[in-house]
Amino acid sequence: MAICVVPCPLSLPCCNPLFPLFQCQDYRGGWLTGALCEDLCVAGELLYQRCLYYERGKKVLQAQWRGRTVVLKSKREAFSSFPTLTLLEEEVGPGAPGIPEAELLLMVAGEVKNTLGLELPNNSIGPLWPSRQGPGWRQQLASAWSLLQQEEYVYFSLLPDLSRHILPVLGSCGHFYAVEYLAAGSPHHRALFPLDDVDQAQAISHIALSFLDMVSHFESDFSHRLHLCDVKPENFAIKRDFTVVAIDVDMAFFEPKMREILEQNCTEDEDCNFFDCFSKCDFRVKKCGAQRVNSNLQVICDKIFRHWFSSTHRSPAISPQLRLQLQQAVQECAHHGGPSGNSRTASSSVFWKLRWLLQATLRELQEVEK
């Protein structure tokens, strides 16, 4: 992984300050389009600032857009690196027949199913696809097709209306899409997230409750359970009201896709671990089970909560009894389920225990302030 901040060596691809030039050449050449292209290439309202992340072609850039800080993201560096839409290659020339809308929607639905493992009704595809022909429609289709091949873009386009824990897309230009800039978590922060000028004990309790709320949303708000297979502070950010937001969902999978990923050949249980998502090996047939045996909650307790509520992180404002109960509950949560057994029942029980203890912690902290 390469992380870079301007100034940096131009030999590092993501740090190339000519990014807007290459994007605008494709825009002016009629290859791509998008609502942000005009601001980037003509009006000067979208200004590249620095590169935040680069690995295997994935680029995450910081920019200023009309006075607000945004993040531009793409799974691949160049627009030309995305496979083209076959129907566009077939439809050439001014006299060529238009592409039937039904055929396009069928292709979009197929791509979404292949990407997410979900079948979507046509009326839910609106945010992903230009709906009518007109000037520049071919460029709109080509740009939309490059975006549609990016799982995270599909998530950010479809899910924010259903959950406040998902970032919405603000706009796009070709294969790059923009989302709100939020300061990501980091293991280098004492509290994992930047919490300047606030009561850290209260803030951590609010954030932990928001993590629980996110777990609940991802468990039941969508047509299928959403599994987080890469849980670390860097993949989340905190809004001003302490709401947790998933800012990197490249390793998030709905249940149908998750089952497909887990069901692999194995000779031991460790072969069935897909990052933070675990299954178990059926030694009779040497195949991993399709059912995940740990949970989002268990991994969050293990990788986030244990940092906050271990014996070495204590707030003197919280009673010793409550601190101990919370520490024990987090340990129980971090170790339930996993490769040794199914976590569904235990997960529900420890979820409510943690929620009650965190609310009790907040009440104690607020009483001290009075």
C-alpha positions as CSV (number, residue, x, y, z in Angstrom):
1,M,0.0,0.0,0.0
2,A,1.2,3.5,-0.8
3,I,-0.2,6.5,1.1
4,C,0.9,9.9,-0.1
5,V,0.4,13.5,0.6
6,V,1.5,16.3,-1.7
7,P,4.4,17.1,-2.0
8,C,5.7,13.6,-2.9
9,P,7.7,11.9,-5.6
10,L,6.0,12.1,-9.0
11,S,7.2,8.5,-9.6
12,L,4.4,7.5,-7.2
13,P,1.3,7.3,-9.6
14,C,-1.3,8.5,-7.2
15,C,0.6,11.6,-6.4
16,N,0.7,12.8,-10.0
17,P,-0.7,16.4,-9.9
18,L,-1.7,16.1,-13.5
19,F,-4.8,14.0,-12.5
20,P,-7.3,16.7,-13.5
21,L,-5.5,17.2,-16.9
22,F,-5.9,13.5,-17.8
23,Q,-9.5,13.4,-16.7
24,C,-10.4,16.6,-18.6
25,Q,-8.7,15.4,-21.8
26,D,-11.1,12.4,-21.8
27,Y,-14.0,14.8,-21.0
28,R,-13.2,17.2,-23.8
29,G,-12.5,14.3,-26.1
30,G,-16.1,13.2,-25.6
31,W,-15.2,9.9,-23.9
32,L,-16.7,10.5,-20.5
33,T,-19.1,12.8,-18.7
34,G,-20.7,13.5,-15.3
35,A,-22.2,16.2,-13.2
36,L,-18.8,17.1,-11.7
37,C,-16.9,17.3,-15.0
38,E,-17.9,20.9,-15.8
39,D,-16.7,22.1,-12.3
40,L,-13.4,20.2,-12.7
41,C,-12.6,21.0,-16.3
42,V,-14.3,24.3,-17.0
43,A,-15.5,26.3,-14.0
44,G,-12.5,25.5,-11.8
45,E,-14.9,24.7,-8.9
46,L,-13.4,21.3,-8.2
47,L,-9.8,21.6,-7.2
48,Y,-7.5,18.6,-6.6
49,Q,-5.5,18.9,-3.4
50,R,-3.8,15.6,-2.5
51,C,-3.8,11.9,-2.8
52,L,-5.0,10.0,0.3
53,Y,-4.6,6.4,-0.9
54,Y,-3.2,4.3,-3.7
55,E,-3.0,0.6,-4.1
56,R,-3.4,-1.7,-7.2
57,G,-4.9,1.1,-9.2
58,K,-7.5,2.2,-6.6
59,K,-7.2,6.0,-6.1
60,V,-8.6,8.1,-3.3
61,L,-8.1,11.8,-3.8
62,Q,-9.0,14.9,-1.6
63,A,-10.4,17.9,-3.4
64,Q,-12.2,21.2,-2.7
65,W,-15.6,21.5,-4.4
66,R,-17.5,24.8,-4.1
67,G,-16.0,25.5,-0.7
68,R,-16.4,22.0,0.8
69,T,-13.9,19.2,1.1
70,V,-14.8,16.0,-0.8
71,V,-13.1,12.7,-1.6
72,L,-12.8,11.5,-5.2
73,K,-12.6,7.7,-5.5
74,S,-12.1,5.2,-8.3
75,K,-11.3,1.5,-8.2
76,R,-9.1,1.9,-11.3
77,E,-6.8,4.7,-12.3
78,A,-7.7,5.2,-16.0
79,F,-11.2,5.4,-17.6
80,S,-9.9,3.2,-20.4
81,S,-9.1,0.4,-18.0
82,F,-12.8,-0.3,-17.5
83,P,-14.4,-2.8,-19.9
84,T,-16.7,-1.0,-22.4
85,L,-20.4,-1.6,-22.7
86,T,-20.8,-4.0,-25.7
87,L,-24.0,-2.4,-26.8
88,L,-22.2,1.0,-27.2
89,E,-19.6,-0.6,-29.5
90,E,-22.3,-2.1,-31.6
91,E,-24.3,1.2,-31.8
92,V,-22.1,3.5,-34.0
93,G,-22.9,6.2,-36.5
94,P,-25.6,8.8,-36.6
95,G,-28.1,6.5,-38.3
96,A,-27.6,3.6,-35.9
97,P,-30.8,2.5,-34.1
98,G,-31.2,3.4,-30.4
99,I,-30.5,0.9,-27.7
100,P,-33.8,-0.5,-26.3
101,E,-34.3,0.7,-22.7
102,A,-35.5,-2.7,-21.6
103,E,-32.3,-4.3,-22.9
104,L,-30.1,-1.7,-21.0
105,L,-32.0,-2.2,-17.7
106,L,-31.6,-6.0,-18.1
107,M,-27.8,-5.5,-18.5
108,V,-27.7,-3.2,-15.5
109,A,-29.7,-5.6,-13.3
110,G,-27.3,-8.4,-14.4
111,E,-24.3,-6.4,-13.5
112,V,-25.7,-5.5,-10.1
113,K,-26.5,-9.1,-9.4
114,N,-23.0,-10.2,-10.5
115,T,-21.4,-7.4,-8.3
116,L,-23.6,-7.6,-5.2
117,G,-25.3,-10.9,-5.5
118,L,-28.7,-9.1,-5.4
119,E,-31.6,-8.9,-7.8
120,L,-33.0,-5.4,-7.9
121,P,-36.3,-4.3,-9.3
122,N,-36.0,-1.9,-12.3
123,N,-37.5,1.0,-10.3
124,S,-34.6,0.9,-7.8
125,I,-31.9,1.3,-10.5
126,G,-32.6,5.0,-11.1
127,P,-29.6,6.4,-9.2
128,L,-27.3,4.1,-11.2
129,W,-28.3,4.7,-14.7
130,P,-29.2,7.6,-17.1
131,S,-32.8,7.0,-18.1
132,R,-33.3,8.9,-21.4
133,Q,-31.5,9.5,-24.7
134,G,-30.3,12.9,-25.8
135,P,-27.0,14.8,-26.5
136,G,-24.1,13.0,-24.9
137,W,-26.2,10.0,-23.9
138,R,-23.5,7.6,-25.2
139,Q,-20.9,9.3,-22.9
140,Q,-23.4,9.1,-20.0
141,L,-23.9,5.4,-20.6
142,A,-20.1,4.7,-20.9
143,S,-19.4,6.7,-17.7
144,A,-22.3,5.0,-15.8
145,W,-21.0,1.6,-16.9
146,S,-17.5,2.3,-15.5
147,L,-19.1,3.4,-12.2
148,L,-21.4,0.4,-12.1
149,Q,-18.4,-1.9,-12.1
150,Q,-17.3,-0.5,-8.8
151,E,-19.0,-2.2,-5.9
152,E,-18.5,0.6,-3.5
153,Y,-20.2,3.1,-5.9
154,V,-23.2,0.9,-6.1
155,Y,-23.4,0.7,-2.3
156,F,-23.0,4.5,-1.9
157,S,-25.7,5.1,-4.6
158,L,-28.4,2.7,-3.3
159,L,-28.0,2.4,0.4
160,P,-27.9,5.9,2.0
161,D,-31.7,6.3,1.8
162,L,-31.9,3.1,3.9
163,S,-29.2,3.7,6.4
164,R,-27.5,6.8,7.9
165,H,-24.3,4.7,8.3
166,I,-23.5,4.8,4.5
167,L,-22.1,7.8,2.7
168,P,-24.1,9.1,-0.3
169,V,-22.5,9.9,-3.7
170,L,-22.4,13.6,-4.3
171,G,-21.6,13.4,-8.0
172,S,-19.2,11.9,-10.5
173,C,-17.0,12.6,-13.5
174,G,-16.3,9.6,-15.7
175,H,-15.1,6.7,-13.4
176,F,-14.5,9.0,-10.4
177,Y,-17.2,9.6,-7.9
178,A,-17.3,12.1,-5.0
179,V,-18.4,11.6,-1.4
180,E,-18.2,13.8,1.7
181,Y,-14.8,14.1,3.3
182,L,-14.8,12.8,6.9
183,A,-11.7,12.2,9.0
184,A,-11.1,8.5,9.1
185,G,-10.2,6.5,12.2
186,S,-6.6,5.4,12.7
187,P,-4.9,3.1,15.2
188,H,-2.5,6.0,15.8
189,H,-5.2,8.0,17.6
190,R,-5.5,7.2,21.3
191,A,-9.2,6.9,20.9
192,L,-9.0,5.5,17.4
193,F,-10.9,8.5,16.0
194,P,-10.0,12.2,16.2
195,L,-11.9,13.5,19.3
196,D,-10.3,16.9,19.9
197,D,-12.0,19.4,22.4
198,V,-14.7,16.9,23.6
199,D,-15.1,14.7,26.7
200,Q,-13.5,11.5,25.4
201,A,-15.3,9.2,27.7
202,Q,-18.7,10.5,26.7
203,A,-17.7,10.6,23.0
204,I,-16.5,7.0,23.0
205,S,-19.8,5.9,24.6
206,H,-21.8,7.7,22.0
207,I,-19.6,6.3,19.2
208,A,-19.9,2.7,20.6
209,L,-23.7,3.1,20.7
210,S,-23.6,4.2,17.1
211,F,-21.5,1.2,16.1
212,L,-24.2,-1.0,17.7
213,D,-26.9,0.9,15.8
214,M,-24.9,0.3,12.6
215,V,-24.7,-3.4,13.4
216,S,-28.5,-3.5,13.8
217,H,-29.1,-1.6,10.6
218,F,-26.8,-3.9,8.6
219,E,-28.5,-6.9,10.1
220,S,-32.1,-6.0,9.3
221,D,-32.6,-2.9,7.2
222,F,-31.8,-4.3,3.8
223,S,-33.2,-7.2,1.8
224,H,-30.2,-9.3,3.0
225,R,-27.8,-9.1,5.8
226,L,-24.7,-7.0,5.0
227,H,-21.4,-8.5,6.2
228,L,-18.3,-6.4,6.9
229,C,-15.2,-8.4,6.2
230,D,-12.6,-5.7,6.8
231,V,-13.2,-4.0,10.2
232,K,-10.6,-1.5,11.2
233,P,-10.7,2.2,12.3
234,E,-9.5,3.4,8.9
235,N,-12.7,2.1,7.2
236,F,-15.0,4.2,9.4
237,A,-15.4,7.9,10.2
238,I,-17.4,9.8,12.8
239,K,-19.7,12.7,12.0
240,R,-20.1,15.7,14.4
241,D,-23.0,14.0,16.2
242,F,-20.8,10.9,16.7
243,T,-22.7,8.9,14.0
244,V,-20.5,6.1,12.7
245,V,-20.2,6.0,8.9
246,A,-18.7,3.3,6.8
247,I,-16.4,5.1,4.3
248,D,-14.8,2.0,2.7
249,V,-17.1,-0.9,1.8
250,D,-14.9,-2.6,-0.7
251,M,-15.0,-5.7,1.6
252,A,-18.7,-5.6,2.4
253,F,-21.0,-8.3,1.0
254,F,-24.7,-9.1,1.1
255,E,-25.7,-12.6,2.3
256,P,-26.0,-14.2,-1.2
257,K,-22.5,-13.0,-2.2
258,M,-21.1,-13.8,1.2
259,R,-22.3,-17.4,0.9
260,E,-20.7,-17.7,-2.5
261,I,-17.4,-16.4,-1.2
262,L,-17.3,-18.6,1.8
263,E,-18.2,-21.9,0.2
264,Q,-14.7,-22.9,-0.9
265,N,-12.6,-26.1,-0.7
266,C,-10.8,-26.6,2.6
267,T,-8.6,-29.0,4.7
268,E,-8.9,-27.1,7.9
269,D,-11.0,-24.3,9.5
270,E,-8.4,-21.7,8.8
271,D,-9.0,-22.2,5.1
272,C,-12.5,-20.9,5.6
273,N,-11.4,-17.5,7.0
274,F,-12.1,-14.7,4.5
275,F,-10.5,-11.6,6.2
276,D,-12.8,-10.9,9.1
277,C,-15.6,-13.3,7.9
278,F,-15.2,-16.9,9.1
279,S,-16.8,-20.2,8.1
280,K,-16.1,-23.8,9.2
281,C,-14.6,-26.7,7.2
282,D,-16.8,-29.7,6.7
283,F,-14.1,-32.3,6.8
284,R,-16.3,-35.0,5.3
285,V,-16.6,-33.2,2.0
286,K,-13.6,-30.9,2.5
287,K,-15.7,-27.8,1.8
288,C,-16.3,-24.6,3.8
289,G,-19.8,-24.0,5.0
290,A,-21.7,-21.2,3.3
291,Q,-22.9,-19.8,6.6
292,R,-20.7,-17.2,8.3
293,V,-20.1,-18.3,11.9
294,N,-18.9,-15.0,13.4
295,S,-20.7,-11.7,13.1
296,N,-20.1,-8.0,12.5
297,L,-20.7,-7.4,16.2
298,Q,-18.1,-9.9,17.3
299,V,-15.4,-8.4,15.0
300,I,-16.3,-4.8,16.1
301,C,-16.0,-5.9,19.7
302,D,-12.7,-7.5,19.0
303,K,-11.1,-4.8,16.9
304,I,-12.7,-1.6,18.2
305,F,-14.4,-2.0,21.5
306,R,-11.6,-3.9,23.2
307,H,-9.3,-1.0,22.6
308,W,-11.7,1.3,24.4
309,F,-12.9,-0.9,27.3
310,S,-9.9,-3.0,28.2
311,S,-8.5,-2.8,31.8
312,T,-5.8,-0.3,30.6
313,H,-8.4,2.3,29.3
314,R,-10.4,3.4,32.3
315,S,-12.3,6.6,33.0
316,P,-12.3,7.6,36.7
317,A,-15.8,9.1,36.1
318,I,-17.3,5.7,35.7
319,S,-17.9,3.5,38.7
320,P,-15.6,0.5,39.1
321,Q,-18.5,-2.0,39.0
322,L,-19.9,-0.6,35.7
323,R,-16.3,-0.5,34.2
324,L,-15.9,-4.2,35.1
325,Q,-19.3,-5.2,33.7
326,L,-18.5,-3.3,30.4
327,Q,-15.1,-4.9,30.2
328,Q,-16.5,-8.4,30.7
329,A,-19.3,-7.8,28.2
330,V,-16.9,-6.7,25.5
331,Q,-14.7,-9.7,26.2
332,E,-17.7,-12.0,25.9
333,C,-18.8,-10.3,22.7
334,A,-15.3,-10.5,21.2
335,H,-15.0,-14.3,21.9
336,H,-18.6,-15.5,21.2
337,G,-19.3,-17.5,18.1
338,G,-16.2,-17.7,15.8
339,P,-14.9,-21.0,14.4
340,S,-16.1,-23.0,17.4
341,G,-19.8,-22.4,16.9
342,N,-22.7,-20.4,15.6
343,S,-22.9,-16.8,16.9
344,R,-26.5,-15.8,16.1
345,T,-28.2,-16.3,19.6
346,A,-25.1,-15.2,21.5
347,S,-24.8,-12.1,19.3
348,S,-28.4,-10.9,20.1
349,S,-27.9,-11.4,23.9
350,V,-24.6,-9.6,24.1
351,F,-25.8,-6.8,21.8
352,W,-28.5,-5.8,24.3
353,K,-26.2,-6.2,27.3
354,L,-23.7,-3.9,25.7
355,R,-26.4,-1.4,24.7
356,W,-27.7,-1.2,28.3
357,L,-24.2,-0.9,29.8
358,L,-23.2,1.9,27.4
359,Q,-26.4,3.8,28.1
360,A,-25.8,3.4,31.8
361,T,-22.2,4.6,31.3
362,L,-23.5,7.8,29.6
363,R,-25.9,8.4,32.4
364,E,-23.1,8.2,35.0
365,L,-20.9,10.5,33.0
366,Q,-23.7,13.0,32.5
367,E,-24.5,12.9,36.3
368,V,-20.8,13.8,37.0
369,E,-21.2,17.0,34.9
370,K,-24.2,18.3,36.8
